[in-house]
């Protein structure tokens, strides 16, 4: 599959917390870094995501904001 998104981080799924509608998926992308994504429960089921799986975080956003 080819994508226009250039921000792709390959990693290993370390945790999948499934709720009633959404799920939090955590990827270890190396170098002590992790990235978490909130996706639908249905997507987790369709992809068959589980801890230990290889996966890629694909980031397509115009802005990221963090505040404290």
Buried (B, 14 or more C-beta within 10 A) or exposed (E): EEEEEEEEBEBBBBEBEEEEEBBBBBBBBEEEEBEEBEBEEEEBEEEEBEEEBEBEBEEEEEEEEEEE
